[in-house]
Amino acid sequence: MPEKTALVTGAGRAEGLGVAVARVLAGQGHHVIVTARKDGEAEERAAELRAEGFSAEGLRLDLTDSADAARVAGHVKSRYGRLDVLINNASCMPEFDTLSMLDADIDYVRTALEVNVVGVWALVQAVAPLLEAAPAARVVNVSSGAYRQIAAGADLPQQVGAPAYSFSKYALNALTGSLAATFRDTNVLVNAVDPGRAATHPELGVDEEDRPAAESAVWMAWAATLPADGPTGGVFYDGERVA
Ligand SMILES: NC(=O)c1ccc[n+]([C@@H]2O[C@H](COP(=O)([O-])OP(=O)(O)OC[C@H]3O[C@@H](n4cnc5c(N)ncnc54)[C@H](OP(=O)(O)O)[C@@H]3O)[C@@H](O)[C@H]2O)c1
């Protein structure tokens, strides 16, 4: 069994970035806990990783259910006593057809904030003692370039694509900074990564700008394995700080 353990949320889809980053981390010697909200999906992905020779297990984790976060944290505590890497990858989908803050479906705004921000916050609370118990824990919040459309008091375009999703990613970046400050003077570094456009939903059509999930996953894993003097509280794109 590898020494280091990494937990990835929203890793139920075989084409998704969650499994892709789990594969990179497993290849770098982590035991990976892949989680998904749908029963059975996480274990299916974990079985595929084990078939590739990696150390992996699957657990159900719905970010809207605090009992799930507590159960998963309890499992990690009893099995491993610490958590080395947390990848907050799960997210609701962008509502691509909505182009204005005024047209945003407020129920979807609530969902986006619940999954992409509150769910991350609650999970970090649940595993905080396990992160602090690790010698060099890393938290990676998977953001999106969509956050750039949102800002406080800036001169912005009138149109905002996927406003609920974009606003939630902006808030996730803010949460990242606040959590990084909270963990200051500990061994925990917290950063956000914009994975760029990756071809994870071929059913929606693939744009020529989309890259393979494995390419984005390398940079997510990079933030998950920063050295002790690495950055914290930032937003990164391919290893470059962008916010
Ligand atoms: N692909 C891109 O071009 C791109 C660009 C920028 C940012 N990102 C970010 O990258 C991350 C991964 O995206 P992806 O492209 O790989 O798409 P994805 O496979 O759809 O990943 C999102 C996953 O989150 C899961 N999820 C949704 N609600 C959840 C909940 N309440 N609890 C637990 N899991 C939940 C989804 O599960 P279900 O399958 O059950 O719905 C889905 O598997 C996301 O944070 C996304 O915002 C992606």
The ligand as a Gaussian input file, in Angstrom:
#p B3LYP/6-31G(d) Opt

LIG

0 1
 N      -13.684000      20.125000     -18.969000
 C      -13.429000      21.422000     -19.062000
 O      -13.218000      21.959000     -20.145000
 C      -13.359000      22.255000     -17.798000
 C      -13.019000      23.601000     -17.931000
 C      -12.929000      24.363000     -16.796000
 C      -13.166000      23.801000     -15.567000
 N      -13.516000      22.489000     -15.468000
 C      -13.745000      21.930000     -14.132000
 O      -13.104000      20.680000     -14.031000
 C      -13.815000      19.851000     -13.094000
 C      -14.116000      18.505000     -13.729000
 O      -14.934000      18.705000     -14.848000
 P      -15.085000      17.664000     -16.033000
 O      -14.990000      18.429000     -17.279000
 O      -14.203000      16.506000     -15.811000
 O      -16.617000      17.231000     -15.936000
 P      -17.375000      16.102000     -15.098000
 O      -16.798000      14.766000     -15.397000
 O      -18.819000      16.320000     -15.405000
 O      -17.018000      16.443000     -13.606000
 C      -17.862000      16.949000     -12.656000
 C      -18.308000      15.821000     -11.767000
 O      -18.870000      16.400000     -10.590000
 C      -19.908000      15.567000     -10.217000
 N      -20.891000      16.176000      -9.308000
 C      -21.889000      17.037000      -9.614000
 N      -22.606000      17.303000      -8.525000
 C      -22.050000      16.600000      -7.505000
 C      -22.347000      16.457000      -6.131000
 N      -23.413000      17.065000      -5.570000
 N      -21.552000      15.656000      -5.371000
 C      -20.514000      14.991000      -5.920000
 N      -20.190000      15.078000      -7.227000
 C      -20.951000      15.886000      -8.005000
 C      -20.570000      15.117000     -11.500000
 O      -21.276000      13.938000     -11.233000
 P      -22.442000      13.399000     -12.199000
 O      -21.698000      12.751000     -13.340000
 O      -23.159000      12.447000     -11.298000
 O      -23.250000      14.583000     -12.622000
 C      -19.369000      14.933000     -12.407000
 O      -18.916000      13.604000     -12.388000
 C      -15.050000      20.626000     -12.687000
 O      -14.794000      21.299000     -11.474000
 C      -15.202000      21.646000     -13.817000
 O      -15.887000      22.805000     -13.408000
 C      -13.623000      21.699000     -16.569000

